[in-house]
Amino acid sequence: MMNLPDKIVDKIVQSGTEFAVYLPCSKIVPIIHLLEKIKVRMIPIGNEIEGIGICAGLHITGKKAVLLIQDAGLMNSLNPF
């Protein structure tokens, strides 16, 4: 039986995601470590707003990306809008 980080990473891989944009956080460390072991390019960021911009830019160029932030970061990422 797969644990939650394994399930999340499995879905990320199945979706064809090429980039994982992440804000370092102790709650998502297991996911980050699993993604580092496979062929997903990791992009660390300093804040959530940077992540929105990077993911938008990757999307415009036809690349798939996932933004990994903790739950409180969701509200922080909405500030520019």
C-alpha positions as CSV (number, residue, x, y, z in Angstrom):
1,M,0.0,0.0,0.0
2,M,1.4,3.4,-1.0
3,N,1.7,6.2,1.5
4,L,0.4,9.8,0.7
5,P,3.7,11.2,-0.6
6,D,4.1,8.2,-2.9
7,K,0.6,8.7,-4.2
8,I,1.1,12.4,-4.8
9,V,4.4,11.8,-6.7
10,D,2.8,9.0,-8.7
11,K,0.0,11.3,-9.9
12,I,2.6,14.0,-10.7
13,V,4.6,11.5,-12.8
14,Q,1.4,10.2,-14.5
15,S,0.4,13.7,-15.6
16,G,3.7,14.2,-17.5
17,T,4.9,17.0,-15.3
18,E,8.4,18.1,-16.2
19,F,9.0,20.7,-13.5
20,A,8.3,20.9,-9.7
21,V,8.4,24.4,-8.4
22,Y,8.5,24.4,-4.6
23,L,8.9,26.5,-1.6
24,P,11.0,24.5,0.9
25,C,8.9,23.4,3.8
26,S,9.2,20.6,6.3
27,K,5.7,19.4,5.5
28,I,6.5,18.6,1.9
29,V,10.1,17.3,2.3
30,P,9.1,13.7,1.6
31,I,7.5,14.7,-1.7
32,I,10.5,16.8,-2.6
33,H,12.9,13.9,-1.9
34,L,10.9,11.5,-4.0
35,L,10.7,14.0,-6.9
36,E,14.5,14.6,-6.8
37,K,15.0,10.8,-7.4
38,I,13.1,10.9,-10.7
39,K,13.3,13.0,-13.9
40,V,11.4,16.0,-12.7
41,R,13.4,19.2,-12.7
42,M,13.3,20.9,-9.3
43,I,13.0,24.7,-9.0
44,P,13.2,26.1,-5.4
45,I,11.6,29.5,-4.9
46,G,11.7,32.2,-2.2
47,N,8.0,32.8,-2.0
48,E,4.7,31.7,-3.4
49,I,4.3,34.6,-5.8
50,E,7.6,33.6,-7.6
51,G,6.1,30.2,-8.0
52,I,3.0,31.5,-9.7
53,G,5.1,33.4,-12.2
54,I,7.5,30.6,-12.9
55,C,4.6,28.1,-13.5
56,A,2.8,30.6,-15.7
57,G,5.9,31.1,-17.8
58,L,6.4,27.3,-18.1
59,H,2.8,26.9,-19.1
60,I,3.2,29.5,-21.8
61,T,6.1,27.6,-23.3
62,G,4.2,24.3,-23.3
63,K,5.8,22.8,-20.3
64,K,4.0,21.1,-17.4
65,A,4.8,22.2,-13.9
66,V,3.4,21.6,-10.4
67,L,3.6,24.2,-7.6
68,L,4.3,22.7,-4.2
69,I,3.5,25.0,-1.3
70,Q,2.0,24.5,2.1
71,D,-1.7,25.2,2.7
72,A,-1.1,28.7,4.2
73,G,0.9,29.6,1.1
74,L,-2.2,29.4,-1.0
75,M,-3.5,32.7,0.4
76,N,-0.1,34.3,0.0
77,S,-0.1,33.3,-3.7
78,L,-3.3,35.2,-4.3
79,N,-2.0,38.6,-3.2
80,P,-0.9,39.7,-6.6
81,F,-4.3,39.1,-8.1
